[in-house]
Amino acid sequence: MPSPCIVIAPDLMIVEANRAYLEATGRTREELIGRDLFDAFPENAFDPSADGGMRKVKASVSRVLATGKQDSLILKYDIPVAGQPGEFEERWWSPVFTPIIGSDGSVEWIFIRSDDVTAFVRSSALSQQLPAGELSGRIALEAELYDRARELHDLNEELQQANLRERQVAVTLQEAMLLTPDLEKHPDVAVRYLPAIETLNVCGDWYDLVDLSGDRFSVGVGDVVGHGLEAAAVMGMLRSVLNAAIRALERPAHALEVLSLYARSMEGALNTTAVKAMVDPSNGLIIYSNSGHPPPALVHPDGECELLDQHVDPPLGARPQHVPCSQAGHAYTSGDTLVLYTDGLIERRSEDIDVGLNRLCEALSRHCTRSPRQLADAVLDELGVAGGGSDDISLIIVRL
């Protein structure tokens, strides 16, 4: 390698050094191999301005041995001038300490690449036209700031990895809670769930389908305020309560009343929005109740699209006192398509929600002759969220 490199063992003995390292430090193999790193390179006692360069190296090596993770820094360590005893040349280095992990998972070696950055540090300081007396101090300060910036960068990467792990846990939890056994009995129903991609955390969207007595069934979607594991957990509990309520009461408004009362007693559940619709094939009727949610859409085979917005109540638990939920009925004919969704499908920043609703209706009208699964994919693609959006998206499409 063209860069100066050495390998040390966990006991800090130097076990190998390449030619570039020998040339850069002015040492021979005999002076380095088999010696303790800090015996071979003691602290710069002759240079008080060095500010503990080798102490930084020792701390960095200790971190690598303790964590098994790469570490780096920048330091000042002068080297002897060849043929001039007692004379030293100022040098700045940027060593990178890379652990080599053994079969037992422990650090077996540490590979140290030490790039000479003297020219870079000097040019940076000289470009500021510093007086000669301030040059060394300013270089030391810049090196320290650079070192801290590298540490902050590493910390930021660790935090990002932690957030990604939390997001994966939340997505897995959410997918488990969205299992819908009754869905298998309805080949003319398509569902889609897309986690948000512009944030590190998932949100609290859900969908559900429940078979009721006779040939009736209900579909619903909802959206919990907030992000991350807490929102996903709240979503799971609210969805379960609503699932049980609609099975027992078989009336969308009554089921949402139960859910509203439950939300008032649960931290993180207030202002959740939800819409529940019951499909009654025998009477050709959709009965729906809406608590602060974007309205369902009913698309006819000829492309006409209606919004079911006759009654819309406030979000769950938003009123100071409990008030019964309202509901409405709407007739449908065979071949119509019922569409329920969460706001991530239609809302865009700095855009009125009516614009998003109109865009949705236009997309549904254009592709209304497709199967529910094809229609779901076409709508997501046309609205630009096939790969996910800035918010979670739940979508359920029912061919009636």
N, C-alpha and C positions, 0 to 999 in steps of 0.2 A: 504494500500500500504506500502511496506517496505521502500520506499523513503520518506523523510520528505516533507510534502505537507501542504499548506494552501490555503484558498480561500479568496479573498478580493472583496469588492464591488467597484463600480466606485468612491465612495467618499473616497476610500483607507482604509475603516474600515475592520478589520479582522473578517470574519464571521464563519470561521471554521478552525481547525487545527487537523491533525491526530496525533496519539500517537508517531510515529517516529519523527515528527517535535518537539513535546514537549521534547522528550528525547534528540534530537540532540542539542537543544538550551538551555536546562536546565530551561525551563519556564513551568508554569502551565497554564491551560486553562483560569483561572481567570486573569492572567497577559496578555493574548493575545486577547481573544474573546471580541469584542466590542471596541477595541482600534484602533487608527490610526496606520497604519503599521510603520510610521516613528517616532511615539511617542514610540511605543514598541521597535523599533530598531533604536535608534538615530545614528548619525555618530560616528565613532570610534574616539572621541576626545582625548582619552587617548593614541592613537596609530598614530602618525603623518605619519607613513609609509603606512597606509591603503589607502591613495590616493583616498579619496572620494568614498568609496565603496557604501554607501547608495545613494549618488548622482547619481551613475550609475544605481542603482535600480530605482530611481525616473524617470530618463530619459527613462529607458526601459518600465516602466509602462505607461508613457505618450505616447510612441510610440504605444503601444498596444491599448490604449484607442482611439488614433487618427486614426489608420489604421485598427483596427480589425484583425491584423495579429500577429502570434506568434513571440516572441522575446526571446533572450537568451544572457547570458554573463557569465563571470567568475570574481569573486571578493574575496577580503580578508576581513573577518569580524570575529573578535575574540569574544569568548563567556566567561562569568565569570566562574571561577573555583569553583565548589561546595564546600562550607565550608571554602573558603579562600577569604574573602572580599578584593576587590581591585586587586585581581589576575585574569589574563585573559589567556586563552589558544588560541594560533594561529590556526585559521581555514580558509580554502579556500573552496569556494562554487561555484557551477555551476547551478544557477537558470534558469529555463525555464518558461516563462510567456505565458500561453495559454488562449486566450480569449474565453469566453462562450457567444455566440451571442443570444440575446433575440428575441422574435417574431417580434419586430419592426426593427430588423437589427442592433441595437446598442449593445455595449458590456454590458452585464448584470452582469457578474462576471469575475474575472481573477483567473485562477487556477495556482498556483505557486509551482512547484516541485524544491526543492533545494537539489541537490546531494552534499554530502561532498566529495571533491576531494583533501583534505589536503595531504593524503598519496601519491597520484599520483604526486602532484606538488612538494612535498618535495623530493621524490625519483628522480624526473627528475632533480632537481637542484643539489642534492647531488651526483648524478652520474657524474657530471662535476667536482667534487672535489673542490668546491668553498671555499675560506676562510670564516670563520664564519661571518666576517663583511660584506661580499658581498652577503650572502645568501638571505636576505630579499629583497634587491634591485633586484637581478636577478630573484627571484620568481615573483616579481611584474612585471618585464619586460616580462617574459614569459607569464604571465597571460594576460597582455595587448595585446601581439601578438596573443595569442589564441583568445581573444575577437575579434580582428580585422579580424582574419581569418574567424571566424563565420559570421561576418558582410559581408565580401566579398563573402562567400558562399551563403548567402541569396540574395545578389545583383545579383550574377550570375544566381541563379534560377529565379529571376524576369526577367532578360534579356532573358533567354531561353524561358520563357513563352511568352514574348512580341514577340520574333522571331517566335514562333510557331503560334501565332495569326496572324502575318503578312503573314506567309506561307499559312495559311488556307484561308485568304482573297485572296491571289494571286491565289491559286488553284481554288477557287470558281469563281474568275474573269476569269481565263483561260478557265475553263469548259464552262462558259456562252458564251465566245467569240468563242469557237470551235463548237458551234451548226451548223449543216450542214443539212438544210431542204431537199436538193436534194438527200441526201444519202438514204432516205427512199424508193426511186424509184429503188434502185440498190441492190437487194438481194444477188448478187454475189460480193459484195464489203464489206470488213471488215476493220474497223479502230481500232486502239489502241492508247491511250495516257497514259503514265506513268510518273508522276512527279518524280524528283530526290529524293532519300531517304538519301543520304550521306551528304546533305547540308540542312540548315534550310529554304532555299528559292527555289522557283520554277524558271525555266528559261523561254525562249521565243520560244519554239517549237510550230509549228502548222501544221495542215493538212486541206485539203479542197477538195470538190468535187462540180463541177458546171455543170449543164446541159446546152448544147449549141443548136444551131439550128439543125434541122434534128434529127438524132440519135447519134450525136456526144456529147461527154462530156469530161471534163478535170479533172485531179486530180493533186494535188500538195502538197508539204511539204516545210517547211522553218524553219530557226533557227536564232533567234536574239541573238547577243552577250550580255552577262550580265545575272543578276539574279534578282529575286524579283519582286515587283510590277511594277517598271519602265519597266523591260524587258517584263513583261506580257502585259502592256499597249501598248508598242511599237508593240509587236506582233499583238495585236488586230487591230491596225490601218493599219499595212502593209498587213495583211490578207484581210481586207476589201477593200483596194485599189486594190490588185491583183484580188480579186473576181470580182470587178466591171470592171477592165481592160479586163479580159479574156472574160467577157460577151459581151463587146462592140467590141473588136477587133478580138476575136476568133483565135488568133495566139499566141502561147506560147512566142515566142521571143518578139513580140510587147508588150505583157502584162508585161513581165519582164523589158523591157525598161522603161515603165511607172513607174513601181515600183522602178527601180533604180534612176530615176529622183526624185521621191518622197523621197526616202531614203536620197538623198544628201541634202535635205532641212530640215531634221528632226534629232534632237539630239538623239543619242542612236540607230539610225537605220543603220549607216554605217557598212559595212562588214557583214551585214546579208547575209546568204546563202539561196538559194531557188532553187527548180527545179519544172518545170511545164510541164505536159505531156497532150496532147490532143489525145483521142482515137477516131478514125474514123472507125466504124464498116463496113460501106459501101465499103470502099477501103482496109480494113484489114491493117490499117496503124496507127502507133504511131508517133506523131510529138512532139518532146520534146526540151526544152531549159533549160540550167543549168547554174546557177550563183554561182560557187564555192562550190557546194553541192556534197556529195557522190552520185555516179551514180545510177540510177534506175536499177533494175534487171528484166530480162525477163526469166521466167522459162517455158520450154516446157514440155508437158506431159510425155516425155521419161526421164525427169530428167536433161536434158541439161540446164545450166544456163548461160545467157549472161548478161554482164554489158553494159548498154547503155551509153557509154562514148565517142562517136564520137566527140562531141563538148562540152567543158566546159569553160565557161567564168569566170573571177574573181568575187568575191563577189560583192554585190550591192554597187555602189558608190565608189568602190576601185580605179578606174582609175582617174587620175588627170582631164581628160576631158571625157565627156560623149561619149561613143562608142556604136553603135547599138549591141544588143545581137544576137548571132548566134542561129541556131536551126538545127535539123537533123530529118530525118524520118527513121523509121524502120518497116519493115513488120512483121505482126504476123498472126498466124492461130488460129482458134477456139480451145479453150481448153488451150491456153497459159495463164500464170499468170504474171501480172505486179506488181512489188513491189517497193514502194517508202518508204523512212525511213529517220530519222535524225541520226546524228553521234553518239548519245548516244547508239544506238543499236550495233554498231560495234567497236567503239574506246575503247581501254583499255590503262591504263598507262604503259609506258615503252614497248610499242608494236607497231610495224609498222602497218599502217592502212591496208596494203595489207593482213596482217594476218587476220584482222577482216573481210575484204571483202571475203576472201576465206572461212572463217568459216561460213559466212552468206550463200554463194552460196551452200556449202555442206549441210547445214541444209535445205535450200529450195529444193534441189534436192532429199533429203531423204523423204521429206514429201509432194512432189508436187501433189500427187493424192488426198490429203485431201481437204475438202472444205476451202474457204478463212478464215472463222472463226477458224476452226481447225488448219489450217496452221499458222495463226497468233499466236495462243497460243503455238503451238509446237515450232516455231522459238524462241519466247521469252523464253520459258523454256530451250531449248537446248543451247541458248546463255547465260544462267544464269542471265537473267534480268526479269524474270516473276514477281518478286515482286518489280521491280524498280532497278535503277542503280545509278551511281554517277552523271549522267546527265539525263535531260529529254529525253524521247523517244516518237516520233510520228511514227506511222507505218500505211500504207494503202496498202491493198492487193486487186487486181482486177482480177477476173477470166474473161478472154476475150472470 
